[in-house]
Each structure stands twice: as structure tokens, then as C-alpha cells.
Amino acid sequence: MSFLLRPRNLYVALTYLLLSCVPYVAPLFGQPLSHPGQVAGIELLAWLGVWGVFKRPAYFHWLLLPAFLALPVELYLYAFYGQGISTHHLGIIAETSPAEAMEFLGSKVWLLIGVFVGMLAWFVTSWIAAWRTRDLDWADVSRPVVLGVLAVVAVVFAYGLKYGVAPPPLAAAGPAAASARLVKASDSVEAASEETAAPRPSSIPRPASLPPLAHWMKLPFDLDTFAHSWPFGLAARGVDFYKERVYLADLNRRSANFRFHAHLAEPNDDPQVIVMVIGESSRYDRWSLNGYDRDTNPLLSQEPNVVPLRDVITSVSATRLSVPVIISRKPATQSLKDGFSEKSFLTAFKEAGYKTFWLSNQISFGKFDTPVSVFAKEADVVDFLNLGGFTDNSNYDEILFGPLKHAVADPAPKKLIVLHTLGSHWNYSHRYPKQFDKWLPSLYGIDKPVYTDIRIKDKLNNSYDSSILYTDWFLDHVIGTLKEADKPAAMLYVADHGQTLYDNSCRLAFHGHNTQYEFHVPAFAWYSDAYAARFPDKVTQLRRHRKAKLATENMFHTLLDLGDVRYPDERLAWSFVNAAFKQHKRYVDSYGWTDYDNATIKGDCHEVIAKGKPLPRN
């Protein structure tokens, strides 16, 4: 092995070793690395496979160019957002133009260029070293043997992916094993809440033509672990990104030819701004605007043109399922199904002559996000600004202020602006800066609290209330921006779902349950004085119906009515700014589709239980 100490060989070997060590920097930034042994094993198998197929490093070195270029991005995301490159980040990179990147980076663009020039220099010099040495060629008899073993491993792994893996015999799964499975399932409350969604068509198991893989043949790694390895794990992330793009394109195709044939009630070019703010994980009874004893809305409560809506419910407590009901005509009882054959209110506003903006502090691609993105991409201007995630550190919602100001100042006379916020999504203490940490003790500064530990109940609730306080400041700033524009403007705010917070003796927290705390959401409307002067009847009806029994299904129809947009099969009876408004049945996903207004509220968790038989989910 003394040949490894020769400068060229040592340079190549150290280069590949450093690339392989990238996953292990996560703990340096306070992030755990799951299954480090498995990651190391997968990386070793990947290197053996590539080296065996290509024989010498100079022949496969070009495959590593994406890893060299992605390395500084991976380290940056770990340092500032606690995670590596994801499908969402790949989506941002793919959809950001050079002009937008220059505007975002400013003077830092030269630093970025310098970093990438350095990475290219490293790549080229290591390739030259690999080309000029033949010491690292794999030419002995072990090469075909190792390739044969790896081929068997690949076949077994592929078979397990396609046909599944048989469970171990029941005798091996006693009470202890069952208990362990239950504990494991509870480790990710937040993820489980979104997993209640119906599976995508592509994820529904197909009838297997061959039996599943025997449990004892299951390999000790999976695709997710491979995706976290480096450098070859980047390929898995790229495949995931490609699948999301295909899935998004498929959803787009379903509604590609749909038209509302919308138009203005009275054609005109008068300026007008309509804003829709979609809140996240916000709970009705934690807003002092709705009677909460803590002053969580000190600013909104001083706005004379804010009209709180007292009785709004969402049909389902998961973002990817509830948001489509808010922004389209998708019925509540279809919210568990993927996709929808119609487009959203963005297209209706565009048809009527509005310029449309979707400005989001959520993420664009991923298991829980693509169904929302398919609607977002109908907008003329789409801007996803969150480089973090949900549970990790990420931008505060105020990152939307700059794009909002640009949108309001846009020369188009009529504009629809959608702001999709992170609101009060867990981790609550990550949703606001220090100056809003009002109620103590809190979770502020605790990076990874054990959210399933009921002993942190008080801290959890205090941080949650502080996140509402920050939302109050954010929304008041949005209103202030609209006031400064001095144009007829109206704004509608509604949360996608609420939260359960270990209320009283209830041992449930977060969302994905069937509690009143999650179905009853805060909502309000605001209008400028100029808007009230132009549409006095709409303002009158808004105030008249502020206590009406409403649902997120009403938001689509009301927003179009606020913009004075009409279309042939409109439903003005579902607009609460219209004299034709009538209440409709409000269904929620609770053991089937339960009529919310014909249900009882049970126990400290405030479960919504139907008095009769709920409608079936299918």
C-alpha cells in the first residue's frame, strides 16, 4: 500500500475521502446523522461499484463534477438551515433565473463565483492527478468477483423495492416488538399528521406477480439512507426531484385545458389590489382578536377596518389537503384525494385581467408540498423564499415583505397577491425572533425539544402564543404596506388548520387529529377606505356575515367577489361579501365526513363526534 503515499495517488485518495465525509459534518452544525454506519457502508459499496465498472478513477471522475459543485451549497444549507440539499432546493435552483440570482446575492455574487472557481480548480487538478497515475487502476482478479457480489446485492435490493419485503414470523414479534413499533411511530408526530393524506396514484401498491422478498434477505439500508450518502447519494436526490417534476406535470395536465371564462363585473382599468394570506397551524382561540386573555393581537385589534370572522372551520387538518380547498373549488369531501380537475382562483383572476403573484415562505417540492405548488405555478410571478424547512431553522415570514412591496408597486393596475406563510408551524420557537419571545418560560433557544414530552407543555404553549404575536406584527405590516399604496385594496386571511396543544388533560399535540382546536381556524378580512368607497355593498355584507357559519370552501368564492370577478357558473351564495350568501353544510374529516354543525364536542381534546353516521371517506 506504499504506492498510496505517492503525491498524485494521495491527492486523489484524499479527495475521494473528503467527498465521502460530507454527511459527517452534520453533527458539527448541531444536526444528528442517522445511521452513520449504514451511510459508511453504502458509500463503500458505491465506490467499489463505480471503481469496478470503470476500472480507473480518471474514467469515472467526471461523474463527480455535480458533487464538487454542490459541496459548498450543502455546507451552506447545513450551517444556516440545518439540512442538506433537498428536492425543494433543487427546484429553487432550477427555476431561478440568473437575473433573480444576481438580485438576491448582491455583492456576495463575487464570493460565490470565487468559491465555485475554487471547486472547479479542485475538480480539475484531482482529475489530472487521476489521469497521470496508473497505480489506482483495479485490474486484478478481485474486480470481477466484487462486481459479481455487488450485482447480486443490487438484484436483491431491486427485488425488495418492487415486490416488498415479507414481515418476520409472528412468533418473533411479541409484545416487546409491538411496543417498540408503537414507540417508533410516535417519534414523528408532525410527519404522521401529514401522512394521513391519501396516497398518490403512483404510490398505491400494485398487485405483485412474484412473492415478496424474505425478511431475512432484507438489506440493512434503504434509498433514504443512500440519498444521505455522498457523493453518489446526490443521484438519488436528483431522481426524487425528477419524480416530483413528473408528478407536478401530471397534475398540471389534469387541469391544463380548464377555463373559468372569468371577467370583471364592470370592465375597467382602475387600480385595485386583492391580497390572500394563507396562515399555517394557527388556532382560533389563541387570538386575542377572538377573545383570548393574552394580548396576542395588539396591532390588528387597533385596525378599524379589520373584520374578524368568528366561525370558520377547515375540513381537514393537514396543509397539503386543506390549502387546495381554500384556493380552488375542490369540495371538502374530496380533499383527501390527490389532484383536482380545475384550476385555482389565480387563473380566474388572470382571465379577468389581474396580474397574479404567489409569494411563499413554505417549500415548493416534496411529499407534502407539490399538490399546493401545482396551483401556485398558475401565477404570473412565483417566488418560493424558504431555504430551510418546517421543523428546522428557516426564514421568518417577514422575508415576504420585500417581494410584497415589489408586487404592490408593480405597474399592472389590478393585482392579486397570495402570501403563503409559515405562521405557527412547529417548531414554534423558530417562527419568531427573540424580541417576540414574550411569554416565559419558552422553547426559544432549545434547538431540538422533545415535542412528545408532555412536561414541556407550558413552554410549548408559551412559544406558540409568541408565534401568534409575531403573526399579528407580520399581518399588520402587510396591511401597512397596502395603506401606503393608497389604492382600493382588500385582504383576506385564513389559517389552513389549527393545533392541539395538550389542552387540559388531553395528551394530543400538533395536528392531524379530529379536534375542534384543529378545525376551528382564525380568519379575518380587511379593506382600505378607498375599497369601501368603491364597493360599499361588499363591505356591508362582510360586516353583516362576520358571525356566519363559514368554511374554508367559502374563501375561493369570496375572494373572487372581493375582486369583482364574475364567471358563468359562479356560486355567489358561498361568498360572505354578497347579499346572496347562504350557509352550507360544513364537513370535517372525523371518522368519516362529519357534519360539523350536527356533532358533539367530546372530552378535553374536544373531539368532533358526529351525532349520526358520518359520510364515508370514499
N, C-alpha and C positions, 0 to 999 in steps of 0.2 A: 504493500500500500504506500510505499515511499514515493511513488510517482505522483500521489496527490499533493505533495508538498512543492512540486514544481509550480512556479508563479502562475502560469496560464491555467493549469488544472485547478489550483487552489482558488483562483479568482472565479472560475465557472462554478465550482462546488459551493463556495460561499454565497454566490449569487442565488443559486437554487435553494440553498438552506434559508437564506434571508426571506425569500419569497414564501417559503413554506411556513415561516414563523409568524406571518401576518395575523392569523387567528389568535395567536397567543399574546397579542398586545392588548386585547380587550380588558384583562384584569388591571393593566396599567392605568386605564381610564375608569376604573371602578365598575366595569361590567363583567359579569361571570361568563366563563366559557363552558358551555355544556359539553360533557363527554370529551374531554381533551384527548383521552387515549384513543377513542374511536376516530377522532379527527386525524391524529397522527397516523393511525393505521390506514385510513383511507388515502391520505396523502402519499404514503409509502407505496400502496398498491397502484395509485395513479402514476407516480413517477416510474415504477417498474414497467407498467403497461406502455407508456409513451416511449420510454427508452428502449424497450424491447421491440416495439413496432418499427421505430425509426433508426435504431442501431447506434447512431451517434448524435450528440447534443446539437451539433451545427444544423442538423436536418430538421429538428423539431423546435429550435429556439424561436423561430418566427411565430409559432403558436402562442408564445408567452408575451407578445407585444401588448395585448389588451391588459394583462396583469401589471406590466410595468406602468402603463398609463393610468390604470385605475388605482394604483397603490396610494398616491397622495390623496385621492378622493376618499378612499377607505379610511385612512388615518384621520383625515379632517372630520369625517362623519362620526367616527368613534370619539374624537376629542370633544366635539361640540354637541353631538346629538345622541351619543351612547349607543350607536348601532352602525353596522356596515352598510354597504351598498345594497339596496333592495330594488324590487321591480318599480316601485314608485320613483326612486331616484333615477333609474334608467329612463323612465317616462319623461321626467323633467328634462334630462339631458337631451333626449331625442326630440323634444318639442320646443326647446328654447332656441331662438334664432341667435346668430352672432350679435346682432344689434341689441337684443334684450340682455344677453350675457354681458356685453360691454357696459350697458347702463347699470346693471346690478353690481358688477365688480368695481366700477370706477377706476381709481388709481391702482387698486390691487391687481388689475389685469396684468401688469408687468411682473409682479411677483409670481402670479400663476404661470405666465409664459416661461419665466426663469425656471420654475420647478419642473415643468414638462420638458424643457430643453435638457435639464439635468437628467431626467429619467430616460430620455431618448439616448443621451450620451452613455448612460449606464448600459442600456439595452444593446447599443451598437458595439461598445467595447467588449462586453461579455460575449457577444456573438463572434467577434473577431477572434477572441481567445479560444472559443469553442471550435472555430473553423481551423485554427492553426495547430491544434493538438489532435493526435490520434490515440492518445493514451486512454481516453474515456470511451472509446468505441467498445460496444458489447458484442464480441464476435466469438465467444467460446460456446461450448456445448450446453451451458446452462440456459442460454437465451431461449431456445425453442421449448425447453422444459418449463420454464417460468411462464412463457406465453401460453402454453397449453393449460397450466393450472389456472391462470387468470381468465382464460376463455371459459373454463368450467364455472368459475366463480361468477362471471358475467351472465352466463346462461341461467344459473340458479337464481341470481338476483332478478333478472328479467322475467323469469317464470313466476316468481313470487309477486312481482308488480302486476303482472297480467291476470293471474288466477287467484291471487290472495294466498294467505298462509293459514293453515288449519290451526285451530286453538289446541292447546295442550289437553290431555285427557282430564276429565272432570275430577278424577281422584287426586290429581296433582293440584287442584285449585280448591283448597279448603277454606275455612272461614278467614284465616290469616291472609291468604292471597286475595280473597274478595275484598277484605278490608283495605288491603294495600291499593287495590284498584280504585276503591272509593276515595281514598286519600289523594291519589294521583289526579282523579277527576276534579277534585275541589281545588287543586293548586292553581287553576287558571279561571277564576270566576268571570273575569272580564271577557276572556275569549269565549268561554262557554255561553255567555249571554248572546253573542252574535252567532254562535253555532246552531241556534235554534232555527236558523234560516233553512228554507227548503234547499236541497242540493241542486247544483247546476245540472242541466241535462247531461253534460259530459262526465259528471261525477257519479251518476247513478250506475250502480254495478250492473254489468251485463251478464246474462247467463253464461256460465263458464262451460266450455266444451271439454275441458280437462279438469281433473281434481285439483284442489289447492295444494300448495307446497306443504310437505310435512313440517310440523312445528320445529322438529329437531334440526331441520335443514335451513332454518331461517338465519340469515347472515347478521352479524352484530352491528349493522349500520343501515342507514336509510338515505333517501335522497336529500332530506333536510340536513342531515349531518354532512353529506357530501357538499351541499351548497355553502356550508360554512367553512369548508376547507379552502386552501389557497395553494397554487394559483388556479388549478383546474376546476375548482368549485364555482368560479365565475361563469363557466359554461352553463351550469345548472340555473344560475340566476338569469342568464340570458334566455334560456329556454322558458323559464317562468314568465319573463317579460313578453316573449313572443306569444305564449299561450294567452296572456291577458289581452294582448293586442288583437288576437284572433277572436277571442271571446267578445271583446268590445265591438269589433267589426260585425260579428254575428248579431249582437243586439241592435246595432245600427241598421243592419239590413232589414230587420223585422219591421222597422218603422220608417224606412227610407222614403217611401212614397206617400207618407201620411201628410195631409194638409188640413189645417183648420179653416182655411179661407176667411181668415180674420181681417177685420178692417176697423178703422176708427168710427165711432158712432156719428161724429161730425168731422169730416176730413179737414185738417188744419195743420199748420206748421208751427203752432205756438209751442214754446218750450215747456217741458214737463219731465220730472224725474220721479220714477217709482223705484223704491228700494224694498227688497225682500231679504230679511235677515233670518237665517236658519240657525237656531240655537242648538246646543248639544248638552244632553244629560242634565237639563235644568228642571227643577221641581217647583210646582206652583206655590206650595205653602212656605217656601223659603224666601219668597219675595215680600218685602215689607209693603210693596205696592199692592199686594193682595192680603195684607193683614198680619204678616209675620211680626213678632215683637222685636226682633233685631232689625236695626235700620240698614237693611241691605240694599235699599234703593234710594239713597239720599238725593241723588241728582234727578232721576226720572220722575220722582214724586213732585218735583218743582216745575215740571214742564206742563203748562196748561193744556196743550194740545195732545197730550198722551191719553189714550183711552184704553184702560186695562180691559181685557176680555176675561170674564170671571169663570167661564165654564167651557174650557176647550179640552178635548181628550184626543189622544193619539191611539191608533188601532193596535199598534204592536210596539214593543219596547226594544227595538234594535235599529240602528241608524240606516243600514243598507236596505231595510224593509220599510221604514217609516218615511224616509225622505221622498222616495218616488210617489207616495200618496200625497205629500204636500205639494209637489211641483207638477204633477200631472193629474189626469182624470182617472188614474188607476184606482179601482174601488178598494176599500179597506179589506174586504173579504178575499181579495186577490193578492194581498200584499206579501204573502209567503211564497208566491210564485216568481220565478226569475223572469225578467224582461217584461215588456209591455208593447203592444202593437201601435200605440200612439206616442207622439212626442210631448214635450212639456210646454209650460206656458212661455218658455223662451222663444219657441218657434211661433206661437200665436202673436207675441209682441213683435217679433221680427216681421211677420206678414203684415202687421198693422203699421209698420214704418218706424218702429223703435230700434235704436241700436242697443244691443244687449251685452251685458258683462257678467261673467261668473268669476268671482274673486274668492278664493278658498284658502283657509288655514287648515284644511284637512288634507288627506293624501289622495292621489289620483288613481293609483293602481294597487291592487291587492285583493285578497279574498273577500273583504268586506266593503270595498270601495268602488270597484269598477261599475257595479249597477247604478251608482249615482253619477259617475263620470260620463256614462253614455248619454245622460241628459245634459250634463254640464257642457259637453262639447257641441251642443247646438248653438251656444252663444257666439257672438261675433268676436268677443275677446274673452279668452280663458286664461286664468292665472292661478296656478297652484303654488302656494308660498311656503308650505310646511316641509322643511328638510328633516324633521325629526320623526315623530310618530304620535301615538296616542298615549301610551303609558310612560314613554321616555320624555326627556327634556325636549322641548320644541319651542317654536316661536310663540310669543304671546299674540293674542288676537289683534293687538294694535299694529301688527305688521301689515294689516289690511288698510291702514289709514292712507298711506301713500297712493296705492292703486285706486282707492276710493276717490281721493281728491282728483287724480288724473281723469277718472271716469266722469265725475261731475263736471269737470272743466271741458270735457270733450265737446267739439263744436256741433255735434249732432243735436238737433233741437229736442228730440224725445229719446229718453234713455231708461232702460230697465237695468238695475244693478242688483245682483244677488251676492250676498255676503254669507259664506258658509263658515261658521266659526267653530273653534274647539270648545268654547264655553266652559262647562264644568266637567269635562271628560276626566276620568281617573288618569293619572294621579292628580287629585285636586290641587295639591300644593304646588304643582308645576304649572298651573294655569294662570298664576298671577305673580307680579314682582313683590319684593319684600314690603314695600310701603302699604300694600293692601292686606298684609297678614294681621288683621285686626283682632280676631278672637283667639285667645290663647288658653291652654297650650294647643299647638297645632302640629301638623306634619311637615311644616316648612323646614327645609334643610335635611330632612330624612329621605335619602335617595331611594331606598327600596323598603318601604314599610310593609309589614306582613298584613295585607289587607283582609285576610280571612281571620285575623285575631280580633275577637270582639273587645278585647281590653283596650284597643286604640279607638274605641267608639267616640269618645269626646274629642280627641284630636282630629279624627276623621271628619266629624260634623263641623268643627270649628273651621277647618280648612275648606270644607265645602261652602260654608257661608261666606268665607272670604272670596271664594271664586265668584259667587253671585255679586258681591260688592264690586269686584273688578268688571264683571259683565255690565253692571249699572254704569260705570265710568265709560266703558267702551261704547255702549249704546248711546249715551248722552253725547259723546264726541261725534258719533255718526250723525245724530240729529243736528249738532252744532255745525257740521260741515254742510249739511243741506240748508240750514238757515243762512249761512254765509253766501251760498249761491244765489239766494234771493229769487227763487223761481217757484212756481207751483210744484210742490213735492209732497209725496205721501210715502209712508214706510209701514211695513207690516213685519212684526217679529213673532216667531213661534218656535218653541223647542221641539226637537224630534221625539224626545221621550224624557221621562224623569228618572229618579233614582230611589231605591230603598236604602235606608241608612241605619240599620239596626234599631229601628224605631221601637220604643218601649221595650217589650221583651222579645221582639221579633229578631230572629237570628239570620235574617237575609240582608244582603247588601248589594249595591250596584244595580244592574238592570238585567233584563231577560226573564223577569218573573211576571206574575199576573196580579200585581198590586195596584191599588189606586194611586199610590205615590209615583208610580211609573207611567200610568195612563193619563193622569190629570196634569196638563202641562201649562206653563205660563205663556201668555200671548198678549200682545197689545198692538194698537195702531197709533200712528202719529201723522199729523198733517200740518203743512205750513199754512200761514194766514192767507197766502196767495192761492193755495189749493182750495181752502174753504170758500174764498170769494168766487172761484170759478165753478166749484161743484158743491154748493151749499146743501143740496138734497142728499148727496152721498154722506156728508158729514152728519146730517140729521139722522139718517138711518143707522150710521155707525154707532152713534151715541144711544140710539133707541135700542139697539140689539146688543149692547155691551154685556148684558147678563144672560143672553140667549144660550141655549144648549148647542154648542158648536163642536166640530171635529176638524182634524187636520184636512179632511176631504173638502172642507169649505174654503180652504186657502187659495186653491187654484182659481176658483170662480170669483172670489172676492178680489184677488189681485188684478185679474183682467178687468173687473168692473171699476176698480180704482183707476186703472189706466184708460178707462172709457173705450175699451176694446170690445167689439162685438163679433160674433160668428154665427153661422146658420143654426146649429143645434145647441146653442148656449143654454145654460141652466141658471138663470138669474135667481131662481128660488133658493139656490145654495150660496148666494152672495149676501153677506150680512151688511153690505152698504147699499142694499137695494130694497125698495118698498115691497118687492115680490117675495122677499125672504120667507121661507117656511122651514121649520125644523124637520130633520130626517132622522131615521134610526141610526144610532151610533154603536157600531160593533167593535168589540175588543177581543184580542186573542187570549181567551182564558178558558181552557179545557174545551176548545171549540170556539166558534164565533158567538160571543155572549153579548146580548143587548145591554149596554152599559146602564141604561135608564130603567131596566127591569131586572136589576141584580141587587144582591145584598153585599155589604162590605163586612168581611169576616176577620175577626181577631186583630191582634196588634200589628200584623203585617198588612192589614187592610186588603186582603184578597178579594177580588171581584168574582162573586159566585152567582151564576145565573139562577133565577127563581124557577125557570122552566128548563127545557132541554136546549142546550146551545146548538147552533147550526154546525154541521160537520166542516172540518177544515178543507176538505176537497170540494 
